[in-house]
Amino acid sequence: MADRTPEETRAFAEPAVKAFYDAITKEEEQEVLSALSKVVNMNARPALKLRQIQVIADKAFHHAAGRVACARGCAHCCYIAVPITTVEAKSIGEQIGIEPRDVTNVPPRNPTSFSKETPCPFLENNECSIYEHRPLECRTNFNFDRDSYWCQYENWNKPGAGVPKPMIPALGLAYVVVSKGRRPEPTVADIRDFFPRGKR
């Protein structure tokens, strides 16, 4: 694959991201905001609330289809950091039948330490083995470029490296509110810290 400059990527990706935002109708936008508000205030365990937020995220990002370079079997993003909260780890654990580790004393990982040697513990045969229960971080991580150039390991540290993608701030805010409960800040660690052995 030919070398790419960040400027070339932006020239392609910015219209793609704009088209994604433009495809979201006012009714859909209001529906997402309303649903998130209901979930945050519903009388349920945080893990159950998070699952509802994931459903809303999937619906919010359905307009990404046909606009991204992501494809089944392309697993570059399964080697980068996947930060999740304790609440989300417990939610995943409940659904796959594995108790997550207690990571209250685990130091944060250096973002630059990730490489082709750091696969997600749930990656099997270049596919996510817990796809239906994957974290919110994975559900909203799309590459709006024309190909996987910036996703490839050898390009991660090049000047201006970055995968163009849109953001829906209300999703992140709802996630944090539900995750922290009455605590000042939610406990966050990498999925590899919570599940070092994956499904084993």
N, C-alpha and C positions, 0 to 999 in steps of 0.2 A: 504494500500500500504506500503510495507516494507521501512524502512529508507534507505536513499541513501547518499553516500558520493560524494563530488564534483569530486573526482578522478574517481569514477565509471561512473559518467555522462560524463566526458571528454573522457573516453575510448570509450564510445559508440558514442558520438556526434561528436567528431573531424573527424572520418571517414565519417560520414553522411554529415557534412559541406563540407568536401573535395570533396565528390561525387557530391554535388550540384555545386560547382565551376567547377569541371571537366566536368560537363554536359553542361556548357555554352560554345558554340563554339566560335572561334575567330570572326567569322562573326557576331554572335549575340552580342558579346561584343562590336564590332565596331559599330554595328547598334544602340545599346543603347547610346553609347557616341556621335555618330553623331546626333541622334534624340534629345538628351538633349541639345547639342550645338545649334541646330536649334530653339528649343523652347525658350531657354534663349534669343536669339537674334531676335525672331520674333516680329513683330509690333502688339501687342495685350495687352489687360488688364492683369495685374498680375494674377487675378483669373482664367482667361482662360488658361494662361500658366501653372498654377499649375494643372489644370485638365489634361493637356497633359502630365505633369510629372507623374501623377497618372497612366495614361494609360501605359506609358513606364515602370513604376515600376511593374505593374501587369504582363506585358510581361516578364520583367527581372526575376521575381520570379516564373514563371510558372514551372521551374524545381524543385521547392520545393515540388510539389505534389508527394505523396508517400514516402517522406523522413522526414515527420514531425509528431509530436504527435497531432497536431491541428486537431480538428474535429468539425463539426456543433453541436452547443449546449454546447460546452466547452467554458465557458465565463470567466474564471479566469482573463484573460488579460483585461477584460472590467472593472476591479476594480483598476487597476494601473493608474499611471499618464499618461495622453495623451496630451503632449505639442503640441500646434499648434500656428501658427502665425496669426496675424490679417487678413492678406490676405487670408489665408486658411479658417479662420472662415467666412469671407465674401463670399468666394466661396461656402462653405457648405450652408450658409444661403440663397444664391441665388437659390440653387438647391432644398432646402426643403421649401422655402417660409417663413423663419423666420429670422428676423433681429438679428444678434448677439449683445450681450451687449458690451458697450464700457468698456474695461478693462485696460485702460491706468494707472489707479491708484490702481489696485489690486495687493497686495503684492504676491510674488511667493509662491507657496505651498511647504511645506516640503515634500520631497519624502517619508519619513518614516511615514507620516500621512495617507497614503492610506491603506485600509484594505477591509475586506468583507462588511464594512459599507459604502463604497464609490463607488457605481456602476456608470458607465457612464450614463448620463441622457438619452442616446439614447438606452440603453439596455432594451429590452422588451421580456419577456419569454425566457431569456437566449440567445437571438439573437439580432444582431444589426439591429435597425429599419431604419438605413440610410446606409445600407451596400454598395450600389452602390456609395454613396457619402462619404464614410468613409475617415478619414485623411490618409496622407501618412504614418504616424507613425503606424497605424493599418495595412496598406497594406504590410508593410515590417517586421512586428513583428511575426516571426515564431519560434516555438520551435522544434529544431532539436534533441531533446532527444527521448527516446523510449516511454515515457509516460508523464503525466502532473505533475509529482512529484513536481518540483520546481515552477510550476505555482500555486500550492495550497496555500491558504492564510497562513496556519499554518507553512509552510516551508520558507516563504519569508525572515525571519530574521535569519535563521540558518547560521552558518559560511560557507562561500564559496557559498552561494546561488546565483543562476544565471541561466538564461535560455540560452542555447547555440544557437546562431544564426549567420548567415553570414551578412556581410555588403557590400554594393555597394556604396562606397564614392561619386561617381559622382552624384548619385541621391540626396544625402544630400546636396552637394555643389550647385547643380542646384536649389534645393528648397530654400536654403538660399538666393542665388543671386536674384531669382525672388521675394521672399518675402520682401526683404529689399528695393528694388528699389533704390532710391537715398539716403536713410537714412543710417547712419553708421551701425546700427544693426536692425533687424526686431523685432517688439514687439511680445513676446512669452508669452502665458498663457495656463492654462489647459482648455480643452474643456468644463469642468464643469463651468468655469468662463464665458466663452462666451455664453453658452447655459444651464443655471442652471435648466431650466424646460424642456429640451429636445425639443420635437416637440409640446409641449403644449404652 
